[in-house]
Amino acid sequence: MKRNTCGADPLTLALVTMAISWSLGLAAPVPGATDFWVRDQPGRISHACTGTEPLVMCLQGRKVVMQVQSDRTTGFSYTARFFNLLSDVEKKKVLFEGGRELSPEVRVNDQPLKSEFPSSVAFDGLLTLTYPASEGVIVTRTVYPSMARALVIEEWQLRNATGKRVAVTVAPARKVKPMAENLVTVWSCPGVKAAAVKAGGVLSFATCVQARLAAEPDLAVNVAAERSARRALAEAAWTGPGRLETPEPALNGAFALQKLHVLEAPIETIKGVITHNGSLTYSPGIWANDPVEYSSPVLPFFGDAGLNRASMNMYRVWQDHCQEKGIIPFPGSFEGPGLKLTQRERGDDAMVLYGLSKFLLFQGDRAAAEGLWPLIEFSAASVLRHTTAEGIIASETDEMEGRYPTGKANLSTSSLAYGGYRLAARLAHALGKPGAAEYDQRAEALRKGIEAYFGAEVEGFQTYRYYQGNTTLRGWILLPLAMGITERQEATVAALMSDKLWPHRLAGADILAESTRPTEWGRETYYALRVLFKAGHTEDALELTRRVVQAQIFGSKGPYPDEDAIDMLCPGSLYPRVFTEGMFGIVPTGLDSFECTPWLPKAWPRMALRDLRAFGQAWDLVVERAGHQQKVTVRSGGKTLMTGLGPAGKTYSLTFPNLEEPHETRPHAPHRPAAGAAGGAAGR
């Protein structure tokens, strides 16, 4: 999967975010020698274009997804794909290829200005390229998609570095490219008549690419408004609701970068604005694993109403299909602009049951939960239909879609079904539905079935086989732990941390999908980090998280990690869940209640999740060192809702009050270290 740009100054946002960072006492660390992306300013990363590895990256808005690429051989180029231009959009594929040949014609003192190979690139939500001086003029080019329109903007700034006045002209240009079905793309440059630019002065102008109906006039483009909308998105990622605050700026910065990718995920389709997989290749498709199981459980934390609505619309695609076509087979993916049913029978019913239940609980919106309750029932009924005589869940394959053998029943589907039942029971209880007890009973029976059917010694570890007859370790043996099944916790952790399954972990590489094959699957890596925290292996989890962040988010395939380097929303959206559900151990227990089992690293005096918006509230979760214990505090609206003191591994519970009076909730008794991080979907 591959990743894929008009030029304002990035200084304003940089200074604002720098001030915020200083106010928090966070200093930018010196980057490692292997860093591809450097955190040179709070809220911004940059890359010096000196190596041979290309920069590849996606940016997107509601009607455009663009993949940009820059290297020392071909310079900077991008491909933009525009969406939902006509009502019968499923037949349309509007692509625009942009490269050096579309750079505006600029002349300095009547000599052509060359800007072919950028010397550096900076990203702060907008992508800014800086070119080496030509004719004494330094060019910066800031590229970004419109947040709402079928439009890509490029802002150009020409700074006179000669020490004397220069004459600059920019030739006006307009190129129209006919597309299928009466659609066109238009690249335009308004031009600049001869202008005298004093020493140190700057000349600014903008070009743009737009897609529209051939019979319509060009869009009127308000560059300042478009830039402001994109900057607001970046500002929300770095300083808005749902922030990670630790003593390590690299972890905080990586959290904000992945949050930015999540915030830009909604896209306009024939089904309305939905969250989707992302990337130039897979837009605007939706799969039961990617935006459902992996991404949606973290979305409510960021307090973006549009993002939550888009997620609801995404789930309605599943619900509408089930209401119209039934659940045989249960839908697994809706692909392409037409959102046509494609994948099925991958254990998708279990993925939807788990992902949707957790999303609705974290969102804390009773009306929204009522509206999508039919899909909970559909997916639970489909899971029940696939239950075997051995008490586990059958599926033809899993989210690997046949890349690896899975037998007639695999560990992933049964684990997700278990987690989904537990969460659905909590949701049913919160909504006053009659199925809560039955879902819990199914979960308990499935837990026993998982142990009996999948529990086994594999390559010397008392862990799980992935399917009947499986003799090799698989990365997804971590899923029972993620769902709160702890019977084989320590042996499974040992297998995950072994050279058989994670041989290059100290280099920040991904865990192997299977011990005997070189294939790495990034989504399993971020699940593994979360599981290690949940299992109380805090120091190992932290060290590996640091290494993964440096290699994958600030490495050459970053800042959005993905197995195929195309910037799908996953696995980057799984990174914030390493903290929300792993390090802080947040587990929803109702629409207005949760448990948390935080694990503060030994060297950290404190850590916090700030301005979280889960459960429909605005709240902080702060964990501080108190001697050999942890002090845990939840605050909202200027009031302390809960305080607790205890060792790492103690679980605290809170039900949000009406926020009229401060409220304290007594914590649970501490857990034994071996099971202290349980509390995925399992009840206690």
N, C-alpha and C positions, 0 to 999 in steps of 0.2 A: 504494500500500500504506500502511495507516495504523497508528499505534502506540497502545497503550492502557495494587487498592490496599488490620494494625491498629496505635500510636504510641509507640514508645519514644523515649527521648532519644538523639539522634545524637551527643551530646557524648563518650561513652566511646570510640567508634570514632575519632572525630575526634582526640581527644587521643593515643590510641595511635599512629595513623598519623602525626600531627604529630611525635611523638617519634622515630619511625622515620625520617621524612624529615629531621629535623634531624641525626640521627646519620649520615645519608649526605651531609650538607652541601648539601642541596637546598632552596633558598628558593623560596617561591611568588612568581611574578612578578606584576607589576601587569597585570590583564587589559586587552586592547585595547578601544577604545571601542565596537567592534561586537560584542563578545562577548555572546551570549545566555546562555550558561552561564559562570559565574565559578568558578574554582578557589579558593574562599575558604579552604579548609583542605585539607591533604593527605588524600586519601581521600574528599573530598567536593566536589561542585560545587553551585552554587546559582543561582537565577534570581529576579530581582525582577519581579513580575507587574505591570509598568507599561505595557507596549506592547500592540499589537493582535494580534501573532502568537501563536497558541496554543502551549502546550506539549503535545506529543504524544509518547507513549512507551510501550513495552511492557515488562512484567515477566512472568516465568513460573516455574512449578514443574513438577513431574512430571505433575500432573493438571489444571493450570490455566494458561491464557495470558490476560493482561489488558492491555487498551489503556486508558491513562489520558489525559485531556485536561483542560487548565485554561486559561481565558482570562478576560478582564475582562467578557465579556458573559454567559456562562452559568455561570461559576464552575468548580468541579471536578466531573468526572464520569468514569465508567469503564464499560467493558464487559468482563465476565469470561466466558470460555468454558471449560467443564469437559469433561474427556476420560476415556474408558475407565471409565465407570461401570457398564456392563453387558458381558457377554461378546459380545453382538452389537452392539458399539459403533458399527459402521460406519453404523448407521441413526440414530444419536443426534446431536443438535446442541443442547447445553444452553448457553444464553446468559443472562447476568444483566446487566441495565442498572442502574447505580447513579448517583445524582445527588444534588443538594441535598435532594430530597424525602425521602431516606433518612437524613439526618443525625439523630442522636438528639435528642430533645426535652430541652433543658437550660434550667433556669431559675435565675437569680441574683437573690437577694432577691425571689423570686416574679415576676421579669420575664423574658420569653423572651430567651435568648441567641441572637444572630444571627451565623452564620458562613457567609456566602454566597460571598464572593470572597476567595481567599487573596491576601495581599500579597507572599508569597515562597514559593519551593519549594526544598528541598534534596534532593539525591540522594547517598546513600552506599551504595547497594545496596538501601536502603529509601527510599521517597519520603515526605518530611515537608513538610507544608503549614503555614504560619503565617498566621493570620488577624488582621486589625486588631482592636484592643481593642473589646469590646462589654460594656457594663455594668461596665467596669473590669477585665474578665477577658480575658486573651490565650489563644487556643486554638491548640494545635498538633495536627496529625492525621497520623499516620504509617501509610502504607498499603503492604501487600506481600502477595504470594501465599505460601501454604504451599509449602514445598519438596517435600513428599511427598503431600499430601492435596488433595482437591477443596475448597479453602478459601481465602478471602481474609480477611485480618485488618486491622482499623483500630484503632489505639491512639490514644486521645484524652488530652490533658493540658490542664487548665484552670488557669492560673496567675493568682492574685489580685494585680493590680497597683494596687489602689485605695488601699493604705496602711491599710486597716482590715479587720476580719473581715467575710466575706460568707457567706450561706447558699446552698448549691448543691444542686439536686436534678436527677437524671437519670431520666426516665420509662422504666420497663421496656417493651420492645416485642419482638414476634416476628411476622414476616410470611412466610407460606408461599405460594409460587407454584408451582402444578402445571405440570409439563412433560410432554412426550410420554412414553409407555411407562412409566408409573408412576414417573417421576422428579420430584423437586421441588427448588427452591432455597429456602433459608431464610435470611432476614436476622434477626439477633437482637441485642438490646441488653439486658444483665442489669439495668440500672438502678442508681441510687444513691439511697438514702433521704437525707433532708435531712442535709447535712453542713456543718459550720462550717469554713470555710477561712480560716486566719489570713492576715494581710498577707504577701505574698511566698510563700505556701504553694501547693502544687500538688495538684490532685485528678486521679487517673488512672482510666480505665476502658477497656474494649475492646468493640467490636462486631465481628461477623463475618458473612460470607456463606458458606454451604456448599451443596454439591449432593450429593444422596443418593437412594437408593431411597425411595419414598413410605412403604413399610411399616417402614422402619428408624427407630430413634430418632436424635435429633440427635447429631452427633459431640461428644465431650467435647474441648474445646479447651484446651490448655495454652499460653497466650499466650507465656510466658517461653521455653518450648522452641521454639516456632515462630519467635520473634524470634531466638533463639540460632542456629538453623539458617540463617536468612537472613543473619545477620551473619557466620557462618562462611564463607559463600560470598563475601561482599564482602571479608573478610579474606584469603581465598585469592587473590582477584584482585589485591589491592594488595600483599600481603606474602608470598604463597605462592610455590611453584615457578614458574619461567618469568617473570622480571622484566626489564624494560628499564631500564638505568641510563645516562643521558646527562647532560650539563650543562644540558639544557633540560627543566624539569619539565612543560611542556605536552606534549611528546612522550611522556614517561614516563607521565603521567596518562592520555593518550589510549590508550596501550597497555593500561593496567590496565582502563580502561572497556570496551574491546573484548574483553579477556580475560574480564571479568565476564559479558558477553553470551554468550560461548562457553560458560562454565561452567554457565550456567543453561539451555543448549539442550536437554539430554536431556528427553524427554517419554515418558509411558507410552502404549503403543498395543497393539493386538491382536497385534503382533509382538514385544512386550516393550518395554523402554525403549530408544529410539533417539535419535540426534541428528537434527535435522530443520531445516527452513528457518526456523522461527520466524515470528512475527507472528500477530495474531489471524486474519488472512485465510487464510494458507497453512498454519497448523498443522493436523495434524502431517505435512504432505506432504513428500516428499523428491524432489529433482530431481538428475540426474547432474551438473549444473553446480554448483548452490549448495552443499549439504553435502558433495558428493563432491570435485569439482575445486577449489573455492575454500576450503572450511573445513577438511576433514579433515587436510591436510598440516601444519597448525599445532597440532592438538589434542594430540599426544603431548608437546609441549614443556612443557605445564602440569602434568604429573604427576598427573592426576586419574584414578584407576583406573575410577571409574564412567563418566566421560566416554569413556574408551577402550573400555570394554565397550559403551556405547551406540553408539559408532561402528561397532564390529564388528557389532552387531545390525542397524544400518542397512545395512551392506554385505550382510548375510545375506539381506535382503529381495531384493536383486538376484540373489544366488547361488541362493536357493531358486527364484526364478522361472525362471532359466535352466536349472536342473536339471529343473524340472517341465515347462516350456513350450518350451524351446529358445531359440535366439538370433535367430530370424527372426520378427518384427523384434526388434532388441535393445531392451530396455526403457529408457525415458528418465526417467520419473517415476512415482511411486506417490502418489496424491493423496487427501486427505480422511481422516477417521478410519478408513475401511476400507482405506486404502493400496491403492487400485485403480490398475492400470496405465492411464496416460493418454497422456503424451507418448512419442514414439518417433522414430527416424530423424533425430535432430538432431546426429548425430555422438556420441551418448551412449556408444558403445562406447569411443571414444578418450578421452572424459572419465573413464570408469571406469578404464580401463587406466592413465592418468596419475595420477589422484587416489589410487586404491587402492595402486598400487605405491609411491608416495611416502609415503603414510600408514604402510604396513607397514614400510618401511625405517626411517622415523623412529621408529616405535614400538619396533622392535628386539626384538620378541617372536617367537621362532622358532615356537612352537606356534600362535600367532595367525596367522602368515604361512602356515603349512602348512594351517590350517583354511580360509583364504580363497584358497588357490592356485587352486582350480577356477575362481573368478571371474576371476582373471588370465587363465587359459587361454580362458575363454569370451569375454572382451572382446577378447583378441588375435586369436582366431579370427574374430570378427565384423569387426574392422578389416581383417584379411587378405581376408575375403570382399568387402569394399567397395573393395579396391584396384583402380584402373583401369589401362588399358593405358599411360597416361602416367606411372604410378608414384606417383600421389597417391590420396587417400582420398575417395570419393564419399559425400555425405550429402544428404538432401532439404532440410535447413535447418541452422541452428546454434542456439545457446542463445537467440538472439533470436526464435526460433519464428515465423519468417515476417514479422516486422516490417520487415525489410529484404531485398532480393534477395540470394541466395547462390549462384545457379547450380547446376550439377550437382555441383560440388565446391568447397569453400571453404577458405580458408587456416587458419581456426581448427581445423577437424577434422584436417587433415593435420599441423599443428604439434603438436597435443595427442597425436596418434598417434605422432609421432616421439619426443616426450618420454616417452610411455608405454612405447614399446619400449625406450628406453635404460634406464629405471628398472626395467622388468620383467627385463631382462637381468641387471642387478645383483642383483635379488632372486633370480632363478633360480640365479645363481652362489652366492649366500649359502646357499641351501637345497640346493644340490647337484642341482638339476634339470637335465635335458639340454637345455633350450631356450635357454640364455643366448646361445650363438653365433648361433643363428638369429635371435633378436630383435635382436641388434646388426646383423646383416646386413640385416634388414628396415629398421632405422633408417637405416643408411647409404644404402640405395637410396632411401628416402623423402626424405632430406635432398637428394639430387641431384634428385629429382622436384620438390620444393618450389622449388628454385632455377630449374629449367627451366620449370615450369608457371606459377608465381606471380611470379617475379622480373620486374620491369617498371618503367618510368618512369611514375609517376602524379603528375599535377599538378606536374611539375617535379622530383620526387624519385625517385632510383634506389632504390626500395623494393619493395614487393609490391603486386600487385593482389589483391583479395580473392577474386575468382572470374573466370573467363574472360569478357571483355567489360567488366569493371569499370573505370571511368575516374575514380573519385573516391577520395580517401583515406578509409580506414576505421580506426577506433580499434584494431581487432584486428591491425593490421600489426605490433604489438609482440610477438605471440605467438612468432614464431620466435626472437627475442632471449631471451624468457623461458625458452625450451626449450634455449638454448645454441647456436643457429644464428647465426653472426656474420658471414656473408658480406656482408650489407648493413646492418651495424650502424650505422655513422655516418650514412648517408643516412636510415635509418629513424628514428633519434633526432632528426635535424633535422626530419623530417616531423612527428613527435610534438610537438616543441617549437614548431611553426609556428603562426601565427595561423589558418591554414586548418583545423587539426585541434584546436587547444587555444587558442582566441582569448581566453578569460577566465581563463587560468591564474593570472595575478597577483592575481585576486580570489578564488582558491581554488575556482573552479568546476571542474566535471568536464570531462574530455576529451569531444569529440563522438564519437558512434558513427559518423557519416559527415560529411565536411566540408561538404556542401551542405544539411544539415538541422540544426535547433537541438537535437535530442534528445541529452541527455547521459546517459551510462551509468556510474554510479559504480564498478562493478567494474573497468571499463577504466582508470579513474583510478588505482586502487591497484595494478593490474598495471603501469601506466606508471611510477609512482614506483619500484616494485621494479626494473623494467628499467633506469631511468636510473642507479640505484646500481650494478647489475650491469655496466652499460656504462662505469663509471668516471666518469660525470658527477656526481660527488659533490656539488659545491656547488650546482649547479642542482637536483639531486634534493632536497637538504636544504631549500633555500629554498621549493620548491614543496610539499614535505611540510608545512613550517610553515604555509603559507598554506591548504592543504587542511584541516589539523587545526583551525585557527582558524575557518574558514568552515563546515566540515561537522560536526565533532565538538563544538566549543564554540559553534557557530552555532545558529540557530533550528530546524534540522532534526535537531540532535544530541540526545543524545550518540551515538546509534547511526546512522551515516550509511546512507541507503538511497535508491535512485532514486525510490521512491514514498512515502517518509516513513512506512513502516509497520514499520520495525525488523525486517526479515528478518535472519537471521544474516549474510548477505552483503549489502553488501560490507565490513561492519565487520570480519569475520574475516580479510579480506585485509590489513587494516592491520598486524597484527603481522608478517605475512610480508614487508612492506616492509623490516623490519629483519632478521628471521631469515635470509631468503633473498636480500635485497637489500644492505643496508648491511653485514651480517656475511658474506653470501655463502655460507651453509651449504648444502652439497649432499650428500645421502646417497650413499655408495658401497657400503654393505653394512648388515647388521643391527647391526653394532657399529663402523662406520667412517664417516668423512665427510671432505670437503674444505671449506675455507672460504677465501674471498677477501674480506677485510675492507677497507672504505673509510672511514677515519677522517677526518671533516671537518677542514679546516685549522685552524679556531679551537678545536677541542676537544682538551683534553689527554688524554682517555681516554673510552672507552665500554665497556659490558659487558652481557652477557646473564647473569643470575644464576640459579643453581639450576635450570638446564635439565634436563628429564627425558627428552629424546629418547634413543634407543638403549638404554633401560632403565637409564640411569645418572643420577646427580645430578652436574652439572658446571657450571663457570663458563667463559665465554669472555670474556677481557679483552683489549682493544686499547688500547695507550698510545702517546703521542707519544714518540719517541726521536730528537731532533734532526729531521732531514728524513725519518726512517724511522718504521716502525711496529713496536712490540714486541707480539707476539701470544702469549698464554698460555692454556693450558687446564688447569684444576685440578679435581680430584675427590677427595673423601674426605680432604682435607687434603694431598693430594700433587699435585705438578706433573707432568702427563702430557705436556705439550708446550710448548716455547718456540720462538719464531722471531723473527727480525729481518729486515726488508726494506722495500722501498718499497711504497706502495699498489699493489694489483694483483697482489701475489705470492700464490700459492695454497699453502696448507698442508694437509697430510693427517694424519689420526690414526686409528689403530685402537685401540679401548679395550682395555687389558690386563685382567687379573683384579684389578687394583688392589692387587696385593701389593707391587710395587716401582714407584717413579717411572719414567716412560718418556718419552724424547724422540724425536720424529719429525722427520726432516729435511724442510724445506719444499721444494716444487717451485721451479724457476727462475721468476723473474718473467715475467709476460706483457707483451706490448706494450700500451700504453694502449688501443688501438682494440679489443682483444679481451680486455682484462684481466678483465672481469666475466662472461665466458662461464662456463659451468659450471652451467647450469640442469640439464636432463636429459642433456646431452651429456657423453660421456667425454672425457678428455684423454689 
